[in-house]
């Protein structure tokens, strides 16, 4: 018999392989087909199997549920599915949008009395790096594993992924304390430029992976929002670098 299951928690090909291996080891399982993009697995069974047994065979990070099949026309299913995925993606991005809003408001309030756009931008960049590095610090072991999936430099030098949260913390402090701002801006352009290349490639390849911008605590999907977020920071860094060069 053939059954289709939805599996959440798969973020890369390594996850896909792990799920395939664990499910395939079960006696009742004849064959397994895992689809990372659809977050599902088609399992061919020799006999019926309880969902709890399937769940227990998988690592805790994966959750498996049986996918219901109905008689709704395919065209309706497709449009409905795309709508649900869109809503789900927006809901998943909610923490990121809230954090960026708070950082924006805070940087404005910090310069409210003596308004200076350049100073507000520096404060925004400083708060951005401090807040985002904080979430990465919550799981220093898990973050590099997610980061390496799309950052080109981390793929070549895995150690880079381990020290990346500390680089962000240092940049945040440099911007907020106005220490060697030009150097901090150049490093920002290099660091975010490299990451943006990886993000762009992941989006073009339509890979279903997690964005590690907020570490592994908040599981965010890799979307165009991640690309836009990086581009905004890069544009701000270029603008400030030009401003400091001609002062």
Phi, psi and omega in degrees: 000152184243130178226146179250133182235145172268132181235117177262154178106351179279121183242351184200178180293332177295319177297317180302314180296320180296315179297315180300314182295313183295317181290323182291341181282344181289141184297324183282349184268127180268319179202156181224136173237113183256130178245109183294318183296321182270355182054049181214165178223133174260119185245128176262117187251145174278336177203164181297145182224141180288142181300330180294327179290321176296317180296317181293338180281343183262153173300155184304332184290344181258137176239129183244134176222147181287136181273125181281139179246127179239181184264015181295138179307146185300319182298321179291320179300317183296312182293321180294319181296317180296321179295316180296320180296321179297315179296318181297318181296318179296319178295322179293329181277354183306314179301319180296316181295321179294316181298316179296324178294316179297317179297319179297312180297317181297317181293328177290315181295326180295338182240020186296315184291318179238078188296126177215110183306321181295317179293322179295322179293320178295319178294321178299313182295321179295313179296323179303308182292320180296312182295313183291326177291328178302313181295326177290325180295337182293339178214074183293338178276321183279329183302311182302327181293325178281320183296323184292344182291338183223343180277120183301318182290322179294330178293324181278317180238091182307330180299331180301321179296327181286326183265352183304315179302325180287327176296316178297318179299315180297317179296319179300315180294322180297320179289315183291326181265359180058044178260120178044057186300321180299316179296318180298322180293319179295315179298320178300316180297319180292309184298308181288331177297316179296314180297321181296325176299315179295319180296316180299316180296318180296321180290319180293324179280355181055042179281139179266087180230166181269142174278133182261016183300326177249034179069205181254355181292312176258112185277102181253141177281150175286112183225180177299335180298323178296317179297312181298319179301315180293318181298319178301314180294321179294316179297318179297319180295317178297316180300314181291324179294318177296318180298316181287332181290325184261007176282000000 
